[in-house]
Amino acid sequence: MEKIFNIAAEFSQTPGARYRTDGNDSGQEFYEDVLESLFDSCLKTGESLKIILDGTDGYATSFLDEAFGRLAETFGVNLVKEKLSFVSEEEPYLLEEIKEYIENAHKS
Amino acid sequence: MRINPKYLVNLGVLTVGIALGFVSTEFSYFKFDNEINLVDLLTLVISTLVGLYIALSVQRTQTIQKSSKDFLVGEINQIKSEIRGIYNQVIQNQVNFHNTKLNFKAISVSLSALETAFIQCEVKDGEGYIRDSQSKLLLIKQLVTNRSLNGDMIVLSNSDRAAFLNKYYDFNGALTSLIIYVNRI
């Protein structure tokens, strides 16, 4: 079983920077209002979570690090790597980038 | 006194004509058979056709290779121009967050398309060059888009700008190496 979340369609086509203070649709907003509870509910139902990254105007490092790095800090790197997957047809290299932020989360 | 090049050409043509006339008179020393050797004729025709086929296929291959190279170099130059856009914003300390994010996405998409094109054009080792460029691009993106904002502008310190320049030259150098590599194939 897999839950799918499309950032462009269900959150924002213009993801912002790291903090709410930086403006709308920040990584903090995405994490606190969407991702944390979504991931938690997936864990409770035993589902995995697939995030679709396509369709936005691009992602800042600060957004990705705040959202997915923080998720890994909260739930643990291994669990996040096991339960979370991504689709990025437009920017395949994003997958490696996000993986870096998840894996480096425990170091921060 | 300057001699008109037209007269030199005429003189050259005249000289070649005289030479050809002289050589043709020498043919009187050759004997011509009145019969045609079919085996020799067939060999001549086949040799001519094989020669023509080789010439045409080599020319066709060279044309395809050249158009592939022109396409790949054009794509790389497009990426150079996009990163130059970010460079100009950083230099002027006017880095708009949303525009920069769009530029980075455009470059990333172009690099990905270039990787696919390399595979389609059967460019060996092309992927290695692309991955090197991609990792250098990521360093720039992490430097520029991992900063706080002031309104819609990214706040970069002087040391950020200095670091950006180093990473920009690295990335630009990688793209230049890629162009040289493509032209050497």
Chai-1 contact restraints between the chains, C-beta under 6 A:
chainA,res_idxA,chainB,res_idxB,connection_type,confidence,min_distance_angstrom,max_distance_angstrom,comment,restraint_id
A,A17,B,L149,contact,1.0,0.0,6.0,A-B,restraint_1
A,D22,B,L149,contact,1.0,0.0,6.0,A-B,restraint_2
A,D57,B,L102,contact,1.0,0.0,6.0,A-B,restraint_3
A,G58,B,K101,contact,1.0,0.0,6.0,A-B,restraint_4
A,G58,B,L102,contact,1.0,0.0,6.0,A-B,restraint_5
A,G58,B,F104,contact,1.0,0.0,6.0,A-B,restraint_6
A,G58,B,K105,contact,1.0,0.0,6.0,A-B,restraint_7
A,A60,B,K101,contact,1.0,0.0,6.0,A-B,restraint_8
A,A60,B,T145,contact,1.0,0.0,6.0,A-B,restraint_9
A,T61,B,K141,contact,1.0,0.0,6.0,A-B,restraint_10
A,T61,B,Q142,contact,1.0,0.0,6.0,A-B,restraint_11
A,T61,B,T145,contact,1.0,0.0,6.0,A-B,restraint_12
A,T61,B,N146,contact,1.0,0.0,6.0,A-B,restraint_13
A,S62,B,N146,contact,1.0,0.0,6.0,A-B,restraint_14
A,E90,B,V109,contact,1.0,0.0,6.0,A-B,restraint_15
A,E91,B,S108,contact,1.0,0.0,6.0,A-B,restraint_16
A,P92,B,S112,contact,1.0,0.0,6.0,A-B,restraint_17
A,Y93,B,S108,contact,1.0,0.0,6.0,A-B,restraint_18
A,Y93,B,Q134,contact,1.0,0.0,6.0,A-B,restraint_19
